[in-house]
């Protein structure tokens, strides 16, 4: 997985820094599949590298 600054990732996927910052801090209330796909593409990773499922 590539490591790049959040502001660079936001520019690379065409979204606002605040969106990426929420993903980074784990404060995502709804998962946008398009954003997730673009993040995975730019970081050259798989969804499971970013998301984990935690049972309540």
PDBQT receptor file of N, H, CA, C and O in Angstrom, charges set to zero:
ATOM      1  N   UNK A   1       0.838  -1.172   0.000  1.00  0.00    +0.000 N 
ATOM      2  CA  UNK A   1       0.000   0.000   0.000  1.00  0.00    +0.000 C 
ATOM      3  C   UNK A   1       0.886   1.239   0.000  1.00  0.00    +0.000 C 
ATOM      4  O   UNK A   1       1.837   1.339   0.775  1.00  0.00    +0.000 OA
ATOM      5  N   UNK A   2       0.566   2.159  -0.862  1.00  0.00    +0.000 N 
ATOM      6  H   UNK A   2      -0.207   2.077  -1.491  1.00  0.00    +0.000 HD
ATOM      7  CA  UNK A   2       1.296   3.432  -0.898  1.00  0.00    +0.000 C 
ATOM      8  C   UNK A   2       0.933   4.282   0.304  1.00  0.00    +0.000 C 
ATOM      9  O   UNK A   2      -0.174   4.182   0.835  1.00  0.00    +0.000 OA
ATOM     10  N   UNK A   3       1.849   5.101   0.724  1.00  0.00    +0.000 N 
ATOM     11  H   UNK A   3       2.748   5.182   0.293  1.00  0.00    +0.000 HD
ATOM     12  CA  UNK A   3       1.578   6.056   1.795  1.00  0.00    +0.000 C 
ATOM     13  C   UNK A   3       1.787   7.448   1.241  1.00  0.00    +0.000 C 
ATOM     14  O   UNK A   3       2.887   7.807   0.820  1.00  0.00    +0.000 OA
ATOM     15  N   UNK A   4       0.707   8.235   1.246  1.00  0.00    +0.000 N 
ATOM     16  H   UNK A   4      -0.186   7.943   1.587  1.00  0.00    +0.000 HD
ATOM     17  CA  UNK A   4       0.789   9.617   0.765  1.00  0.00    +0.000 C 
ATOM     18  C   UNK A   4       0.032  10.511   1.741  1.00  0.00    +0.000 C 
ATOM     19  O   UNK A   4      -0.856  10.038   2.450  1.00  0.00    +0.000 OA
ATOM     20  N   UNK A   5       0.371  11.787   1.785  1.00  0.00    +0.000 N 
ATOM     21  H   UNK A   5       1.092  12.171   1.209  1.00  0.00    +0.000 HD
ATOM     22  CA  UNK A   5      -0.333  12.708   2.688  1.00  0.00    +0.000 C 
ATOM     23  C   UNK A   5      -1.825  12.792   2.344  1.00  0.00    +0.000 C 
ATOM     24  O   UNK A   5      -2.226  12.607   1.195  1.00  0.00    +0.000 OA
ATOM     25  N   UNK A   6      -2.624  13.073   3.356  1.00  0.00    +0.000 N 
ATOM     26  H   UNK A   6      -2.299  13.224   4.290  1.00  0.00    +0.000 HD
ATOM     27  CA  UNK A   6      -4.081  13.142   3.160  1.00  0.00    +0.000 C 
ATOM     28  C   UNK A   6      -4.487  14.185   2.125  1.00  0.00    +0.000 C 
ATOM     29  O   UNK A   6      -5.385  13.938   1.320  1.00  0.00    +0.000 OA
ATOM     30  N   UNK A   7      -3.842  15.339   2.138  1.00  0.00    +0.000 N 
ATOM     31  H   UNK A   7      -3.113  15.540   2.792  1.00  0.00    +0.000 HD
ATOM     32  CA  UNK A   7      -4.230  16.367   1.160  1.00  0.00    +0.000 C 
ATOM     33  C   UNK A   7      -3.895  15.925  -0.270  1.00  0.00    +0.000 C 
ATOM     34  O   UNK A   7      -4.627  16.259  -1.202  1.00  0.00    +0.000 OA
ATOM     35  N   UNK A   8      -2.825  15.198  -0.449  1.00  0.00    +0.000 N 
ATOM     36  H   UNK A   8      -2.231  14.927   0.308  1.00  0.00    +0.000 HD
ATOM     37  CA  UNK A   8      -2.463  14.677  -1.767  1.00  0.00    +0.000 C 
ATOM     38  C   UNK A   8      -3.457  13.589  -2.202  1.00  0.00    +0.000 C 
ATOM     39  O   UNK A   8      -3.841  13.530  -3.370  1.00  0.00    +0.000 OA
ATOM     40  N   UNK A   9      -3.866  12.739  -1.270  1.00  0.00    +0.000 N 
ATOM     41  H   UNK A   9      -3.554  12.787  -0.321  1.00  0.00    +0.000 HD
ATOM     42  CA  UNK A   9      -4.852  11.711  -1.578  1.00  0.00    +0.000 C 
ATOM     43  C   UNK A   9      -6.178  12.346  -1.978  1.00  0.00    +0.000 C 
ATOM     44  O   UNK A   9      -6.814  11.910  -2.937  1.00  0.00    +0.000 OA
ATOM     45  N   UNK A  10      -6.589  13.362  -1.251  1.00  0.00    +0.000 N 
ATOM     46  H   UNK A  10      -6.073  13.716  -0.472  1.00  0.00    +0.000 HD
ATOM     47  CA  UNK A  10      -7.840  14.062  -1.589  1.00  0.00    +0.000 C 
ATOM     48  C   UNK A  10      -7.791  14.612  -3.006  1.00  0.00    +0.000 C 
ATOM     49  O   UNK A  10      -8.748  14.464  -3.766  1.00  0.00    +0.000 OA
ATOM     50  N   UNK A  11      -6.692  15.239  -3.361  1.00  0.00    +0.000 N 
ATOM     51  H   UNK A  11      -5.915  15.359  -2.743  1.00  0.00    +0.000 HD
ATOM     52  CA  UNK A  11      -6.545  15.773  -4.733  1.00  0.00    +0.000 C 
ATOM     53  C   UNK A  11      -6.551  14.649  -5.755  1.00  0.00    +0.000 C 
ATOM     54  O   UNK A  11      -7.169  14.775  -6.812  1.00  0.00    +0.000 OA
ATOM     55  N   UNK A  12      -5.867  13.550  -5.451  1.00  0.00    +0.000 N 
ATOM     56  H   UNK A  12      -5.365  13.448  -4.592  1.00  0.00    +0.000 HD
ATOM     57  CA  UNK A  12      -5.740  12.440  -6.399  1.00  0.00    +0.000 C 
ATOM     58  C   UNK A  12      -7.083  11.774  -6.697  1.00  0.00    +0.000 C 
ATOM     59  O   UNK A  12      -7.311  11.302  -7.811  1.00  0.00    +0.000 OA
ATOM     60  N   UNK A  13      -7.970  11.735  -5.701  1.00  0.00    +0.000 N 
ATOM     61  H   UNK A  13      -7.785  12.118  -4.796  1.00  0.00    +0.000 HD
ATOM     62  CA  UNK A  13      -9.260  11.085  -5.947  1.00  0.00    +0.000 C 
ATOM     63  C   UNK A  13     -10.374  12.078  -6.232  1.00  0.00    +0.000 C 
ATOM     64  O   UNK A  13     -11.514  11.681  -6.474  1.00  0.00    +0.000 OA
ATOM     65  N   UNK A  14     -10.054  13.368  -6.204  1.00  0.00    +0.000 N 
ATOM     66  H   UNK A  14      -9.128  13.690  -6.007  1.00  0.00    +0.000 HD
ATOM     67  CA  UNK A  14     -11.038  14.391  -6.558  1.00  0.00    +0.000 C 
ATOM     68  C   UNK A  14     -12.095  14.631  -5.501  1.00  0.00    +0.000 C 
ATOM     69  O   UNK A  14     -13.278  14.756  -5.816  1.00  0.00    +0.000 OA
ATOM     70  N   UNK A  15     -11.673  14.696  -4.243  1.00  0.00    +0.000 N 
ATOM     71  H   UNK A  15     -10.711  14.594  -3.986  1.00  0.00    +0.000 HD
ATOM     72  CA  UNK A  15     -12.613  14.987  -3.159  1.00  0.00    +0.000 C 
ATOM     73  C   UNK A  15     -11.989  15.990  -2.204  1.00  0.00    +0.000 C 
ATOM     74  O   UNK A  15     -10.828  16.371  -2.351  1.00  0.00    +0.000 OA
ATOM     75  N   UNK A  16     -12.773  16.408  -1.232  1.00  0.00    +0.000 N 
ATOM     76  H   UNK A  16     -13.717  16.099  -1.113  1.00  0.00    +0.000 HD
ATOM     77  CA  UNK A  16     -12.298  17.394  -0.252  1.00  0.00    +0.000 C 
ATOM     78  C   UNK A  16     -11.422  16.726   0.810  1.00  0.00    +0.000 C 
ATOM     79  O   UNK A  16     -11.561  15.535   1.087  1.00  0.00    +0.000 OA
ATOM     80  N   UNK A  17     -10.532  17.500   1.389  1.00  0.00    +0.000 N 
ATOM     81  H   UNK A  17     -10.418  18.468   1.164  1.00  0.00    +0.000 HD
ATOM     82  CA  UNK A  17      -9.660  17.016   2.453  1.00  0.00    +0.000 C 
ATOM     83  C   UNK A  17     -10.478  16.483   3.625  1.00  0.00    +0.000 C 
ATOM     84  O   UNK A  17     -10.105  15.481   4.234  1.00  0.00    +0.000 OA
ATOM     85  N   UNK A  18     -11.588  17.143   3.945  1.00  0.00    +0.000 N 
ATOM     86  H   UNK A  18     -11.891  17.957   3.450  1.00  0.00    +0.000 HD
ATOM     87  CA  UNK A  18     -12.417  16.752   5.079  1.00  0.00    +0.000 C 
ATOM     88  C   UNK A  18     -12.937  15.318   4.939  1.00  0.00    +0.000 C 
ATOM     89  O   UNK A  18     -13.062  14.598   5.930  1.00  0.00    +0.000 OA
ATOM     90  N   UNK A  19     -13.236  14.913   3.710  1.00  0.00    +0.000 N 
ATOM     91  H   UNK A  19     -13.134  15.498   2.905  1.00  0.00    +0.000 HD
ATOM     92  CA  UNK A  19     -13.714  13.550   3.461  1.00  0.00    +0.000 C 
ATOM     93  C   UNK A  19     -12.609  12.550   3.803  1.00  0.00    +0.000 C 
ATOM     94  O   UNK A  19     -12.844  11.567   4.506  1.00  0.00    +0.000 OA
ATOM     95  N   UNK A  20     -11.422  12.808   3.303  1.00  0.00    +0.000 N 
ATOM     96  H   UNK A  20     -11.231  13.606   2.731  1.00  0.00    +0.000 HD
ATOM     97  CA  UNK A  20     -10.287  11.917   3.578  1.00  0.00    +0.000 C 
ATOM     98  C   UNK A  20      -9.936  11.942   5.055  1.00  0.00    +0.000 C 
ATOM     99  O   UNK A  20      -9.590  10.903   5.618  1.00  0.00    +0.000 OA
ATOM    100  N   UNK A  21     -10.013  13.091   5.691  1.00  0.00    +0.000 N 
ATOM    101  H   UNK A  21     -10.294  13.935   5.233  1.00  0.00    +0.000 HD
ATOM    102  CA  UNK A  21      -9.709  13.203   7.109  1.00  0.00    +0.000 C 
ATOM    103  C   UNK A  21     -10.660  12.356   7.945  1.00  0.00    +0.000 C 
ATOM    104  O   UNK A  21     -10.242  11.758   8.937  1.00  0.00    +0.000 OA
ATOM    105  N   UNK A  22     -11.939  12.295   7.557  1.00  0.00    +0.000 N 
ATOM    106  H   UNK A  22     -12.278  12.780   6.751  1.00  0.00    +0.000 HD
ATOM    107  CA  UNK A  22     -12.905  11.446   8.267  1.00  0.00    +0.000 C 
ATOM    108  C   UNK A  22     -12.544   9.968   8.118  1.00  0.00    +0.000 C 
ATOM    109  O   UNK A  22     -12.614   9.206   9.082  1.00  0.00    +0.000 OA
ATOM    110  N   UNK A  23     -12.155   9.568   6.900  1.00  0.00    +0.000 N 
ATOM    111  H   UNK A  23     -12.097  10.187   6.117  1.00  0.00    +0.000 HD
ATOM    112  CA  UNK A  23     -11.723   8.176   6.688  1.00  0.00    +0.000 C 
ATOM    113  C   UNK A  23     -10.499   7.883   7.551  1.00  0.00    +0.000 C 
ATOM    114  O   UNK A  23     -10.418   6.829   8.182  1.00  0.00    +0.000 OA
ATOM    115  N   UNK A  24      -9.559   8.804   7.579  1.00  0.00    +0.000 N 
ATOM    116  H   UNK A  24      -9.625   9.661   7.067  1.00  0.00    +0.000 HD
ATOM    117  CA  UNK A  24      -8.312   8.627   8.325  1.00  0.00    +0.000 C 
ATOM    118  C   UNK A  24      -8.584   8.474   9.827  1.00  0.00    +0.000 C 
ATOM    119  O   UNK A  24      -7.973   7.645  10.502  1.00  0.00    +0.000 OA
ATOM    120  N   UNK A  25      -9.512   9.288  10.333  1.00  0.00    +0.000 N 
ATOM    121  H   UNK A  25     -10.009   9.961   9.785  1.00  0.00    +0.000 HD
ATOM    122  CA  UNK A  25      -9.791   9.262  11.775  1.00  0.00    +0.000 C 
ATOM    123  C   UNK A  25     -10.821   8.199  12.161  1.00  0.00    +0.000 C 
ATOM    124  O   UNK A  25     -11.103   8.016  13.345  1.00  0.00    +0.000 OA
ATOM    125  N   UNK A  26     -11.384   7.497  11.171  1.00  0.00    +0.000 N 
ATOM    126  H   UNK A  26     -11.154   7.645  10.209  1.00  0.00    +0.000 HD
ATOM    127  CA  UNK A  26     -12.361   6.456  11.459  1.00  0.00    +0.000 C 
ATOM    128  C   UNK A  26     -13.730   7.005  11.799  1.00  0.00    +0.000 C 
ATOM    129  O   UNK A  26     -14.507   6.350  12.494  1.00  0.00    +0.000 OA
ATOM    130  N   UNK A  27     -14.034   8.204  11.314  1.00  0.00    +0.000 N 
ATOM    131  H   UNK A  27     -13.402   8.735  10.750  1.00  0.00    +0.000 HD
ATOM    132  CA  UNK A  27     -15.283   8.887  11.630  1.00  0.00    +0.000 C 
ATOM    133  C   UNK A  27     -16.240   8.884  10.423  1.00  0.00    +0.000 C 
ATOM    134  O   UNK A  27     -16.919   9.879  10.169  1.00  0.00    +0.000 OA
ATOM    135  N   UNK A  28     -16.289   7.784   9.694  1.00  0.00    +0.000 N 
ATOM    136  H   UNK A  28     -15.737   6.976   9.901  1.00  0.00    +0.000 HD
ATOM    137  CA  UNK A  28     -17.146   7.683   8.516  1.00  0.00    +0.000 C 
ATOM    138  C   UNK A  28     -18.489   7.109   8.948  1.00  0.00    +0.000 C 
ATOM    139  O   UNK A  28     -18.544   6.013   9.504  1.00  0.00    +0.000 OA
ATOM    140  N   UNK A  29     -19.578   7.848   8.695  1.00  0.00    +0.000 N 
ATOM    141  H   UNK A  29     -19.532   8.739   8.243  1.00  0.00    +0.000 HD
ATOM    142  CA  UNK A  29     -20.899   7.357   9.100  1.00  0.00    +0.000 C 
ATOM    143  C   UNK A  29     -21.556   6.539   7.996  1.00  0.00    +0.000 C 
ATOM    144  O   UNK A  29     -22.323   5.619   8.281  1.00  0.00    +0.000 OA
ATOM    145  N   UNK A  30     -21.264   6.864   6.743  1.00  0.00    +0.000 N 
ATOM    146  H   UNK A  30     -20.641   7.612   6.512  1.00  0.00    +0.000 HD
ATOM    147  CA  UNK A  30     -21.766   6.094   5.600  1.00  0.00    +0.000 C 
ATOM    148  C   UNK A  30     -20.614   5.852   4.645  1.00  0.00    +0.000 C 
ATOM    149  O   UNK A  30     -19.817   6.750   4.372  1.00  0.00    +0.000 OA
ATOM    150  N   UNK A  31     -20.535   4.642   4.145  1.00  0.00    +0.000 N 
ATOM    151  H   UNK A  31     -21.183   3.913   4.366  1.00  0.00    +0.000 HD
ATOM    152  CA  UNK A  31     -19.451   4.309   3.225  1.00  0.00    +0.000 C 
ATOM    153  C   UNK A  31     -19.892   4.605   1.802  1.00  0.00    +0.000 C 
ATOM    154  O   UNK A  31     -20.878   4.054   1.312  1.00  0.00    +0.000 OA
ATOM    155  N   UNK A  32     -19.152   5.476   1.153  1.00  0.00    +0.000 N 
ATOM    156  H   UNK A  32     -18.351   5.924   1.550  1.00  0.00    +0.000 HD
ATOM    157  CA  UNK A  32     -19.378   5.797  -0.256  1.00  0.00    +0.000 C 
ATOM    158  C   UNK A  32     -18.483   4.857  -1.065  1.00  0.00    +0.000 C 
ATOM    159  O   UNK A  32     -17.259   4.984  -1.049  1.00  0.00    +0.000 OA
ATOM    160  N   UNK A  33     -19.110   3.913  -1.772  1.00  0.00    +0.000 N 
ATOM    161  H   UNK A  33     -20.105   3.810  -1.785  1.00  0.00    +0.000 HD
ATOM    162  CA  UNK A  33     -18.352   2.902  -2.513  1.00  0.00    +0.000 C 
ATOM    163  C   UNK A  33     -17.445   3.519  -3.564  1.00  0.00    +0.000 C 
ATOM    164  O   UNK A  33     -16.360   2.999  -3.825  1.00  0.00    +0.000 OA
ATOM    165  N   UNK A  34     -17.873   4.621  -4.173  1.00  0.00    +0.000 N 
ATOM    166  H   UNK A  34     -18.754   5.044  -3.961  1.00  0.00    +0.000 HD
ATOM    167  CA  UNK A  34     -17.051   5.279  -5.183  1.00  0.00    +0.000 C 
ATOM    168  C   UNK A  34     -15.775   5.854  -4.561  1.00  0.00    +0.000 C 
ATOM    169  O   UNK A  34     -14.684   5.688  -5.106  1.00  0.00    +0.000 OA
ATOM    170  N   UNK A  35     -15.917   6.520  -3.434  1.00  0.00    +0.000 N 
ATOM    171  H   UNK A  35     -16.804   6.655  -2.992  1.00  0.00    +0.000 HD
ATOM    172  CA  UNK A  35     -14.748   7.072  -2.730  1.00  0.00    +0.000 C 
ATOM    173  C   UNK A  35     -13.824   5.935  -2.313  1.00  0.00    +0.000 C 
ATOM    174  O   UNK A  35     -12.610   6.019  -2.496  1.00  0.00    +0.000 OA
ATOM    175  N   UNK A  36     -14.394   4.878  -1.754  1.00  0.00    +0.000 N 
ATOM    176  H   UNK A  36     -15.381   4.809  -1.605  1.00  0.00    +0.000 HD
ATOM    177  CA  UNK A  36     -13.596   3.726  -1.328  1.00  0.00    +0.000 C 
ATOM    178  C   UNK A  36     -12.824   3.125  -2.499  1.00  0.00    +0.000 C 
ATOM    179  O   UNK A  36     -11.642   2.808  -2.366  1.00  0.00    +0.000 OA
ATOM    180  N   UNK A  37     -13.474   2.969  -3.626  1.00  0.00    +0.000 N 
ATOM    181  H   UNK A  37     -14.435   3.226  -3.734  1.00  0.00    +0.000 HD
ATOM    182  CA  UNK A  37     -12.809   2.413  -4.811  1.00  0.00    +0.000 C 
ATOM    183  C   UNK A  37     -11.668   3.308  -5.273  1.00  0.00    +0.000 C 
ATOM    184  O   UNK A  37     -10.596   2.822  -5.634  1.00  0.00    +0.000 OA
ATOM    185  N   UNK A  38     -11.900   4.614  -5.263  1.00  0.00    +0.000 N 
ATOM    186  H   UNK A  38     -12.771   5.009  -4.970  1.00  0.00    +0.000 HD
ATOM    187  CA  UNK A  38     -10.840   5.541  -5.695  1.00  0.00    +0.000 C 
ATOM    188  C   UNK A  38      -9.664   5.540  -4.729  1.00  0.00    +0.000 C 
ATOM    189  O   UNK A  38      -8.509   5.610  -5.150  1.00  0.00    +0.000 OA
ATOM    190  N   UNK A  39      -9.956   5.461  -3.432  1.00  0.00    +0.000 N 
ATOM    191  H   UNK A  39     -10.894   5.405  -3.089  1.00  0.00    +0.000 HD
ATOM    192  CA  UNK A  39      -8.874   5.385  -2.436  1.00  0.00    +0.000 C 
ATOM    193  C   UNK A  39      -8.042   4.132  -2.680  1.00  0.00    +0.000 C 
ATOM    194  O   UNK A  39      -6.813   4.188  -2.698  1.00  0.00    +0.000 OA
ATOM    195  N   UNK A  40      -8.717   3.004  -2.868  1.00  0.00    +0.000 N 
ATOM    196  H   UNK A  40      -9.716   2.958  -2.853  1.00  0.00    +0.000 HD
ATOM    197  CA  UNK A  40      -8.000   1.744  -3.107  1.00  0.00    +0.000 C 
ATOM    198  C   UNK A  40      -7.158   1.808  -4.379  1.00  0.00    +0.000 C 
ATOM    199  O   UNK A  40      -6.040   1.294  -4.415  1.00  0.00    +0.000 OA
ATOM    200  N   UNK A  41      -7.694   2.432  -5.407  1.00  0.00    +0.000 N 
ATOM    201  H   UNK A  41      -8.602   2.849  -5.377  1.00  0.00    +0.000 HD
ATOM    202  CA  UNK A  41      -6.960   2.546  -6.669  1.00  0.00    +0.000 C 
ATOM    203  C   UNK A  41      -5.682   3.369  -6.480  1.00  0.00    +0.000 C 
ATOM    204  O   UNK A  41      -4.601   2.958  -6.899  1.00  0.00    +0.000 OA
ATOM    205  N   UNK A  42      -5.821   4.529  -5.849  1.00  0.00    +0.000 N 
ATOM    206  H   UNK A  42      -6.699   4.863  -5.508  1.00  0.00    +0.000 HD
ATOM    207  CA  UNK A  42      -4.668   5.424  -5.675  1.00  0.00    +0.000 C 
ATOM    208  C   UNK A  42      -3.634   4.820  -4.728  1.00  0.00    +0.000 C 
ATOM    209  O   UNK A  42      -2.431   4.933  -4.964  1.00  0.00    +0.000 OA
ATOM    210  N   UNK A  43      -4.106   4.178  -3.654  1.00  0.00    +0.000 N 
ATOM    211  H   UNK A  43      -5.083   4.086  -3.463  1.00  0.00    +0.000 HD
ATOM    212  CA  UNK A  43      -3.175   3.593  -2.686  1.00  0.00    +0.000 C 
ATOM    213  C   UNK A  43      -2.687   2.212  -3.094  1.00  0.00    +0.000 C 
ATOM    214  O   UNK A  43      -1.825   1.635  -2.431  1.00  0.00    +0.000 OA
ATOM    215  N   UNK A  44      -3.233   1.681  -4.178  1.00  0.00    +0.000 N 
ATOM    216  H   UNK A  44      -3.934   2.150  -4.716  1.00  0.00    +0.000 HD
ATOM    217  CA  UNK A  44      -2.873   0.348  -4.670  1.00  0.00    +0.000 C 
ATOM    218  C   UNK A  44      -3.050  -0.694  -3.562  1.00  0.00    +0.000 C 
ATOM    219  O   UNK A  44      -2.124  -1.419  -3.199  1.00  0.00    +0.000 OA
ATOM    220  N   UNK A  45      -4.286  -0.735  -3.040  1.00  0.00    +0.000 N 
ATOM    221  H   UNK A  45      -5.038  -0.146  -3.334  1.00  0.00    +0.000 HD
ATOM    222  CA  UNK A  45      -4.585  -1.668  -1.956  1.00  0.00    +0.000 C 
ATOM    223  C   UNK A  45      -5.955  -2.297  -2.172  1.00  0.00    +0.000 C 
ATOM    224  O   UNK A  45      -6.655  -1.972  -3.131  1.00  0.00    +0.000 OA
ATOM    225  N   UNK A  46      -6.324  -3.189  -1.280  1.00  0.00    +0.000 N 
ATOM    226  H   UNK A  46      -5.755  -3.453  -0.501  1.00  0.00    +0.000 HD
ATOM    227  CA  UNK A  46      -7.620  -3.854  -1.306  1.00  0.00    +0.000 C 
ATOM    228  C   UNK A  46      -8.527  -3.237  -0.237  1.00  0.00    +0.000 C 
ATOM    229  O   UNK A  46      -8.053  -2.608   0.709  1.00  0.00    +0.000 OA
ATOM    230  N   UNK A  47      -9.824  -3.426  -0.404  1.00  0.00    +0.000 N 
ATOM    231  H   UNK A  47     -10.209  -3.936  -1.173  1.00  0.00    +0.000 HD
ATOM    232  CA  UNK A  47     -10.793  -2.889   0.550  1.00  0.00    +0.000 C 
ATOM    233  C   UNK A  47     -10.473  -3.360   1.973  1.00  0.00    +0.000 C 
ATOM    234  O   UNK A  47     -10.528  -2.570   2.915  1.00  0.00    +0.000 OA
ATOM    235  N   UNK A  48     -10.143  -4.632   2.124  1.00  0.00    +0.000 N 
ATOM    236  H   UNK A  48     -10.099  -5.273   1.359  1.00  0.00    +0.000 HD
ATOM    237  CA  UNK A  48      -9.859  -5.162   3.462  1.00  0.00    +0.000 C 
ATOM    238  C   UNK A  48      -8.619  -4.541   4.102  1.00  0.00    +0.000 C 
ATOM    239  O   UNK A  48      -8.417  -4.681   5.309  1.00  0.00    +0.000 OA
ATOM    240  N   UNK A  49      -7.798  -3.868   3.326  1.00  0.00    +0.000 N 
ATOM    241  H   UNK A  49      -7.962  -3.754   2.346  1.00  0.00    +0.000 HD
ATOM    242  CA  UNK A  49      -6.651  -3.149   3.882  1.00  0.00    +0.000 C 
ATOM    243  C   UNK A  49      -7.109  -1.871   4.590  1.00  0.00    +0.000 C 
ATOM    244  O   UNK A  49      -6.397  -1.334   5.439  1.00  0.00    +0.000 OA
ATOM    245  N   UNK A  50      -8.288  -1.397   4.237  1.00  0.00    +0.000 N 
ATOM    246  H   UNK A  50      -8.866  -1.833   3.547  1.00  0.00    +0.000 HD
ATOM    247  CA  UNK A  50      -8.810  -0.131   4.768  1.00  0.00    +0.000 C 
ATOM    248  C   UNK A  50      -9.916  -0.362   5.779  1.00  0.00    +0.000 C 
ATOM    249  O   UNK A  50      -9.957   0.303   6.814  1.00  0.00    +0.000 OA
ATOM    250  N   UNK A  51     -10.815  -1.295   5.494  1.00  0.00    +0.000 N 
ATOM    251  H   UNK A  51     -10.782  -1.836   4.653  1.00  0.00    +0.000 HD
ATOM    252  CA  UNK A  51     -11.972  -1.526   6.342  1.00  0.00    +0.000 C 
ATOM    253  C   UNK A  51     -11.834  -2.790   7.167  1.00  0.00    +0.000 C 
ATOM    254  O   UNK A  51     -11.252  -3.779   6.722  1.00  0.00    +0.000 OA
ATOM    255  N   UNK A  52     -12.371  -2.746   8.358  1.00  0.00    +0.000 N 
ATOM    256  H   UNK A  52     -12.844  -1.943   8.719  1.00  0.00    +0.000 HD
ATOM    257  CA  UNK A  52     -12.487  -3.935   9.180  1.00  0.00    +0.000 C 
ATOM    258  C   UNK A  52     -13.921  -3.979   9.723  1.00  0.00    +0.000 C 
ATOM    259  O   UNK A  52     -14.542  -2.943   9.960  1.00  0.00    +0.000 OA
ATOM    260  N   UNK A  53     -14.419  -5.176   9.908  1.00  0.00    +0.000 N 
ATOM    261  H   UNK A  53     -13.915  -6.017   9.714  1.00  0.00    +0.000 HD
ATOM    262  CA  UNK A  53     -15.754  -5.349  10.464  1.00  0.00    +0.000 C 
ATOM    263  C   UNK A  53     -15.632  -5.663  11.940  1.00  0.00    +0.000 C 
ATOM    264  O   UNK A  53     -14.926  -6.592  12.333  1.00  0.00    +0.000 OA
ATOM    265  N   UNK A  54     -16.323  -4.883  12.753  1.00  0.00    +0.000 N 
ATOM    266  H   UNK A  54     -16.897  -4.129  12.433  1.00  0.00    +0.000 HD
ATOM    267  CA  UNK A  54     -16.330  -5.113  14.188  1.00  0.00    +0.000 C 
ATOM    268  C   UNK A  54     -17.764  -5.295  14.643  1.00  0.00    +0.000 C 
ATOM    269  O   UNK A  54     -18.599  -4.406  14.478  1.00  0.00    +0.000 OA
ATOM    270  N   UNK A  55     -18.038  -6.448  15.215  1.00  0.00    +0.000 N 
ATOM    271  H   UNK A  55     -17.360  -7.170  15.349  1.00  0.00    +0.000 HD
ATOM    272  CA  UNK A  55     -19.371  -6.745  15.711  1.00  0.00    +0.000 C 
ATOM    273  C   UNK A  55     -19.623  -5.938  16.983  1.00  0.00    +0.000 C 
ATOM    274  O   UNK A  55     -18.750  -5.835  17.846  1.00  0.00    +0.000 OA
ATOM    275  N   UNK A  56     -20.807  -5.377  17.089  1.00  0.00    +0.000 N 
ATOM    276  H   UNK A  56     -21.516  -5.461  16.389  1.00  0.00    +0.000 HD
ATOM    277  CA  UNK A  56     -21.152  -4.589  18.305  1.00  0.00    +0.000 C 
ATOM    278  C   UNK A  56     -21.247  -5.441  19.532  1.00  0.00    +0.000 C 
ATOM    279  O   UNK A  56     -21.526  -4.931  20.618  1.00  0.00    +0.000 OA
TER     280      UNK A  56
